[in-house]
Each structure stands twice: as structure tokens, then as C-alpha cells.
Amino acid sequence: MGRWIRFLFAILLGVGLGLAYGWFLNPATGVETSLDALRVDYKTDFVLMVAETYQDEGDMSLAARRLALLGEMSPEASVTQAIEFAQKAGYTEPDISRIQALLSAIQTQPPAQGNSTQ
């Protein structure tokens, strides 16, 4: 019975030391990243999700704000890049059509008047 107690004590000691090391001595640090750091395939998926929500909601200003999260490119350029990648990557025709409908909606919107910040 003494061997089992020593064995369990060694396991508990190892777990305890590992947790103490991970929590106190060398804790993980969070890295703040933005959507513009994504690869083009993930950006295309994001644009597709925006296109799907735009199709349901019909709110172009909200869709444009969501697309602006992708970085310094204009929403129109982001959607155009997404269409090009989607065609090369073999996205389904309904998905490409949704993205193209979003591009058409962006292109038919009148330019924003003034500079509003929220």
C-alpha cells in the first residue's frame, strides 16, 4: 500500500508543480490581433458571412462597418478580393452569388456624406 501512496503523491506533486509553473512563473500572455492579420481564405469566409447577414438584415451601413474590420482596404476592395479567391478556391455558386450581391449593393450605395465616428 505504501507504493501506491508514494505514486499518487508523486502524481499530485507533479500536477501541482506544473500548475504553479504555468500560473505563476511563466503564465501565457494574450496576443491582441485584428482581422486584417487573417489569411485570404479566412477573410473570404468573413466576407461570405457578412454577405449572408446582409442578405438577411439588408443593412448596408452595418455590413460596411463589418467589412471595415478587415483592415485598410475599402469594403469594395475586400469584397472584390473575396470574389476572386472564392472563384479560385472552388466555393459553391450560391456562396459566390451572395458575395457578388454584396458587391453590387456596395457599388450602388451613394458615397457617405461627411465623416461620422461611432
Sequence and secondary structure as in RCSB ss.txt:
>XXXX:A:sequence
MGRWIRFLFAILLGVGLGLAYGWFLNPATGVETSLDALRVDYKTDFVLMVAETYQDEGDMSLAARRLALLGEMSP
EASVTQAIEFAQKAGYTEPDISRIQALLSAIQTQPPAQGNSTQ
>XXXX:A:secstr
 HHHHHHHHHHHHHHHHHHHIIIIIS        GGGS HHHHHHHHHHHHHHHHHH  HHHHHHHHHTT SS H
HHHHHHHHHHHHHHT  HHHHHHHHHHHHHHHHS    S    
